[in-house]
Amino acid sequence: QVQLVESGGGLVQAGGSLRLSCAVSGRAFSIYPMGWFRRAPGKARECVAAYNWNLENTYYSDSVKGRFTISRDNAKNTMYLQMNSLKAEDTADYYCAFRTRRYGGTTYLEDDYDYWGQGTQVLVSS
């Protein structure tokens, strides 16, 4: 069983920054792909960033490319999403996701992920 706990959400003004964290327990961390998703009010959940098992390949949605950066710290078993130049349209609940495919590739497909965090809310005021 894998447990994911997000933190770092909150209220920020447009143009500001936040860093989301996702602490992972229950599985070796450094050999699995992971991703960040978000669900904005009235919209479907979408992938904003993801990486393959060794971070040699990353994915960013067009809406966040150049502003968000996905990373991880193997020593802390934690994945991060650095969000800069935030916009009102980034307001959403953000979820981290874990894929139980050892040495797996990058995927933005929701169905490819097996475990999800509880979500953390990001509110960007304009």
GIVEN-V945508 format. One record per pair of residues at least 12 apart in sequence whose C-alpha atoms are under 8 Angstrom apart, sorted by sequence separation. I is the first residue (numbers start at 1). J is the second residue. D is the distance in whole Angstrom. If there is no record, write none. Layout:
i->I j->J d->D
i->I j->J d->D
//
This chain:
i->8 j->20 d->4
i->35 j->47 d->7
i->36 j->48 d->6
i->37 j->49 d->7
i->48 j->60 d->5
i->49 j->61 d->6
i->58 j->70 d->8
i->69 j->81 d->6
i->70 j->82 d->6
i->7 j->20 d->6
i->8 j->21 d->6
i->35 j->48 d->8
i->36 j->49 d->5
i->47 j->60 d->8
i->48 j->61 d->5
i->68 j->81 d->7
i->69 j->82 d->5
i->99 j->112 d->7
i->100 j->113 d->7
i->6 j->20 d->7
i->7 j->21 d->5
i->35 j->49 d->6
i->36 j->50 d->6
i->47 j->61 d->7
i->68 j->82 d->5
i->69 j->83 d->7
i->99 j->113 d->4
i->100 j->114 d->6
i->6 j->21 d->5
i->7 j->22 d->7
i->35 j->50 d->4
i->48 j->63 d->8
i->68 j->83 d->5
i->98 j->113 d->6
i->99 j->114 d->5
i->5 j->21 d->8
i->6 j->22 d->4
i->34 j->50 d->6
i->35 j->51 d->6
i->48 j->64 d->7
i->55 j->71 d->8
i->67 j->83 d->6
i->68 j->84 d->6
i->97 j->113 d->6
i->98 j->114 d->6
i->99 j->115 d->7
i->5 j->22 d->5
i->6 j->23 d->6
i->33 j->50 d->7
i->34 j->51 d->6
i->67 j->84 d->5
i->97 j->114 d->7
i->98 j->115 d->5
i->4 j->22 d->6
i->5 j->23 d->5
i->33 j->51 d->6
i->34 j->52 d->7
i->67 j->85 d->6
i->97 j->115 d->6
i->98 j->116 d->6
i->4 j->23 d->6
i->5 j->24 d->7
i->33 j->52 d->5
i->34 j->53 d->8
i->49 j->68 d->8
i->51 j->70 d->8
i->67 j->86 d->8
i->97 j->116 d->5
i->3 j->23 d->8
i->4 j->24 d->5
i->32 j->52 d->7
i->33 j->53 d->4
i->49 j->69 d->8
i->50 j->70 d->7
i->96 j->116 d->6
i->97 j->117 d->7
i->3 j->24 d->6
i->4 j->25 d->7
i->32 j->53 d->5
i->33 j->54 d->8
i->49 j->70 d->6
i->95 j->116 d->7
i->96 j->117 d->5
i->2 j->24 d->7
i->3 j->25 d->5
i->31 j->53 d->5
i->32 j->54 d->8
i->95 j->117 d->6
i->2 j->25 d->6
i->3 j->26 d->6
i->30 j->53 d->7
i->31 j->54 d->7
i->95 j->118 d->7
i->96 j->119 d->7
i->2 j->26 d->5
i->30 j->54 d->7
i->95 j->119 d->5
i->1 j->26 d->6
i->2 j->27 d->6
i->94 j->119 d->5
i->95 j->120 d->7
i->1 j->27 d->7
i->93 j->119 d->6
i->94 j->120 d->5
i->93 j->120 d->5
i->94 j->121 d->6
i->93 j->121 d->4
i->94 j->122 d->7
i->92 j->121 d->6
i->93 j->122 d->6
i->91 j->121 d->8
i->92 j->122 d->6
i->91 j->122 d->5
i->92 j->123 d->7
i->90 j->122 d->8
i->91 j->123 d->5
i->90 j->123 d->8
i->91 j->124 d->5
i->90 j->124 d->7
i->88 j->123 d->8
i->89 j->124 d->8
i->88 j->124 d->5
i->87 j->124 d->6
i->88 j->125 d->6
i->86 j->124 d->7
i->87 j->125 d->8
i->88 j->126 d->6
i->87 j->126 d->7
i->30 j->74 d->6
i->29 j->74 d->7
i->36 j->81 d->8
i->30 j->77 d->8
i->59 j->106 d->7
i->29 j->77 d->6
i->57 j->105 d->8
i->58 j->106 d->6
i->59 j->107 d->8
i->53 j->102 d->7
i->54 j->103 d->8
i->57 j->106 d->7
i->59 j->108 d->7
i->40 j->90 d->8
i->53 j->103 d->5
i->40 j->91 d->6
i->41 j->92 d->7
i->52 j->103 d->7
i->53 j->104 d->6
i->25 j->77 d->7
i->40 j->92 d->4
i->52 j->104 d->6
i->53 j->105 d->6
i->23 j->76 d->8
i->24 j->77 d->6
i->39 j->92 d->5
i->40 j->93 d->6
i->52 j->105 d->4
i->53 j->106 d->8
i->23 j->77 d->6
i->24 j->78 d->6
i->38 j->92 d->6
i->39 j->93 d->5
i->51 j->105 d->7
i->52 j->106 d->4
i->23 j->78 d->4
i->24 j->79 d->8
i->38 j->93 d->5
i->39 j->94 d->7
i->51 j->106 d->5
i->52 j->107 d->8
i->22 j->78 d->5
i->23 j->79 d->7
i->38 j->94 d->4
i->50 j->106 d->6
i->51 j->107 d->7
i->21 j->78 d->7
i->22 j->79 d->5
i->37 j->94 d->6
i->38 j->95 d->6
i->50 j->107 d->7
i->21 j->79 d->6
i->22 j->80 d->6
i->36 j->94 d->7
i->37 j->95 d->5
i->50 j->108 d->7
i->21 j->80 d->5
i->36 j->95 d->6
i->37 j->96 d->6
i->49 j->108 d->7
i->20 j->80 d->5
i->21 j->81 d->7
i->36 j->96 d->5
i->37 j->97 d->7
i->48 j->108 d->8
i->19 j->80 d->7
i->20 j->81 d->5
i->35 j->96 d->6
i->36 j->97 d->6
i->47 j->108 d->5
i->19 j->81 d->6
i->20 j->82 d->6
i->34 j->96 d->7
i->35 j->97 d->5
i->47 j->109 d->7
i->19 j->82 d->4
i->20 j->83 d->8
i->34 j->97 d->6
i->35 j->98 d->7
i->47 j->110 d->7
i->18 j->82 d->6
i->19 j->83 d->6
i->34 j->98 d->5
i->46 j->110 d->8
i->17 j->82 d->8
i->18 j->83 d->5
i->33 j->98 d->6
i->34 j->99 d->6
i->17 j->83 d->5
i->18 j->84 d->7
i->32 j->98 d->7
i->33 j->99 d->6
i->17 j->84 d->4
i->32 j->99 d->6
i->33 j->100 d->8
i->16 j->84 d->6
i->17 j->85 d->6
i->32 j->100 d->6
i->33 j->101 d->7
i->15 j->84 d->7
i->16 j->85 d->5
i->17 j->86 d->6
i->32 j->101 d->6
i->33 j->102 d->8
i->15 j->85 d->4
i->16 j->86 d->6
i->32 j->102 d->5
i->33 j->103 d->7
i->14 j->85 d->7
i->15 j->86 d->5
i->31 j->102 d->6
i->32 j->103 d->6
i->33 j->104 d->6
i->14 j->86 d->5
i->15 j->87 d->6
i->31 j->103 d->5
i->32 j->104 d->6
i->33 j->105 d->6
i->34 j->106 d->8
i->35 j->107 d->8
i->13 j->86 d->8
i->14 j->87 d->5
i->31 j->104 d->8
i->33 j->106 d->6
i->35 j->108 d->7
i->14 j->88 d->6
i->22 j->96 d->6
i->34 j->113 d->8
i->6 j->95 d->7
i->6 j->96 d->7
i->4 j->96 d->7
i->4 j->97 d->8
i->22 j->117 d->8
i->10 j->120 d->8
i->12 j->122 d->8
i->14 j->124 d->6
i->4 j->115 d->8
i->6 j->117 d->6
i->9 j->120 d->5
i->10 j->121 d->6
i->11 j->122 d->6
i->12 j->123 d->6
i->13 j->124 d->5
i->14 j->125 d->6
i->3 j->115 d->8
i->4 j->116 d->6
i->5 j->117 d->5
i->6 j->118 d->7
i->8 j->120 d->7
i->9 j->121 d->5
i->10 j->122 d->5
i->11 j->123 d->5
i->12 j->124 d->5
i->13 j->125 d->5
i->14 j->126 d->5
i->2 j->115 d->7
i->3 j->116 d->8
i->4 j->117 d->5
i->5 j->118 d->7
i->6 j->119 d->6
i->7 j->120 d->6
i->9 j->122 d->5
i->10 j->123 d->6
i->11 j->124 d->6
i->12 j->125 d->6
i->13 j->126 d->6
i->3 j->117 d->7
i->4 j->118 d->8
i->5 j->119 d->8
i->6 j->120 d->6
i->9 j->123 d->8
i->11 j->125 d->7
//
